[in-house]
């Protein structure tokens, strides 16, 4: 009886580990897409060579845009950091 309980717990842990692995695999795949990589770089404040960066001050911050799934074809913000663990 105890062995069945332990087996079930380990199966649940395995399922959760696979979910994390699959999420990380999707993010790694997304890193190969130039549009996703550029969106992430711009989130970090990076600009392309030759662009002029501007800092706008005195504007209240709005709510962040909704996160896009890395493999749904949306080129929006995909939540790399917050999406590490689904």
Buried (B, 14 or more C-beta within 10 A) or exposed (E): EEEEEEEEEEEEEEEEEEEEEEBBEBBEEBEEBEEBEEBBEEBEEEEEEEEEEEEEEEEEEEEEEEBBEBBEEBEBBBBBEEBEEE
